[in-house]
Amino acid sequence: MRVGLVILHADPARGGAERYTVDLAAALARRGIESSLISSTPGPEIPGVTPVVLPARGLSRSGRYLRWLRAVETHRAAANYDIVHAALPIRDCDVYHPHAGLAAEAVERGHLKRTGWSRLGSWMGNQLNGRRQAFAFVERKLLSGSRRPIVISLSSYVQTAIRQFYRLPEDRHACLFNAVDLQRFDPAATHSAGTTWRQSLGCSDQDVLALMIAQDFARKGLSEAIAAVAQVPDPRLKLVVVGKPDPTAWQQQAQSLGVTHRVIFSGPTTQPAACYRGADFFVLPTKHDPCSLVVLEALAMGLPVITTTRNGAAEAMIAGQHGEVLADPDDVPTLADAMNHLCQDTVRSAMAERCLALRTRLSYDHHVETLLGIYGRVQPQRRAA
């Protein structure tokens, strides 16, 4: 079997979709499956995986995207893949796997993931964002044509949205939960790295570190998390924020609430396992996430998690056993109560054991077996075409 994995950027530092696609390419290679990683920018070298870099050129982001699609089509015609598995809208593929959620939903409802004045700004941005509009146009053509691919949902939360936007035959639906590289995210193998990371922040063993790893601070609920920290009476609690966005606005919020000393911005990382190992629990009060990979990684590392029902990854959890799942991402008092509850050492310890028991379910072996079953459902006529 020859598989072409399509992602706009192959840099895993850009986000969960990119990291997933790179990890999947490596997992397929370990199975002896020939695969190519098709992108517009280079990614890491992966043993057994062929990189195919098709530069996107043009004057605008939408223009570069549409020209890149033509390059993908030309390459596909020459490469003769058995399966083309795309993580973003392209004009033709066998498997469509929208990691960031549906493009059509992003255009129509994307602004609803914000609050206050930022919601209006997000709505206006959606209307003026040429590439986002182009994504939605290509997606509609892909999922409304005569050669519709199998659409993989990362969670039931995502599948509900797919059914609302597109009328697909049942055999075109598939659900595949995200997976975690258990060798990379192994709490037993990362103890010293976690200790070193914790010390680098100037934190003591007595501090209780709530970790957030995110690339979109507003959507992921950082403002609410900082506000919640200000309401937690336990002085040991500190929020550590890992990510590359400019933190200035959120630093100002922490200062205005008098919790500057309790909110640490550590910047981006290439070693997230060390962060998980050094933290005490994970917090992601997101307003929308198809299936947050960082939440699953945290669970696999034995970290209790606080997240919301708007995160598909919450389907892996049982509230009260693996952490807490909030109904309303804007409910700061409830978030503060959950964080205060997890400041209790005995509570975290019991939850950590139950989180570690999820590792088998989150493994790549289980994930790849399910994915290969989905590949087997690709219609023979599509393969021949």
Secondary structure, DSSP 8 states (H G I E B T S, - for coil): -EEEEE-SB--GGG-HHHHHHHHHHHHHHHTT-EEEEEESB-----TTEEEEE----SSSHHHHHHHHHHHHHHHHHHH--SEEEESS--SS-SEE--TT--HHHHHHHGGGGS-THHHHHHHHHHHH-HHHHHHHHHHHHHHHSSS--EEEESSHHHHHHHHHH----GGGEEE----B-TTTS-GGG-HHHHHHHHHHTT--TTSEEEEEE-S-HHHHTHHHHHHHHHH---TTEEEEEE-SS--HHHHHHHHHTT-GGGEEEEE--S-HHHHHHH-SEEE---S-BSS-HHHHHHHHTT--EEEETTBGGGGG--TTTSEEEES-TT-HHHHHHHHHHTTSHHHHHHHHHHHHTTTTTTBHHHHHHHHHHHHTTS-HHHHH-
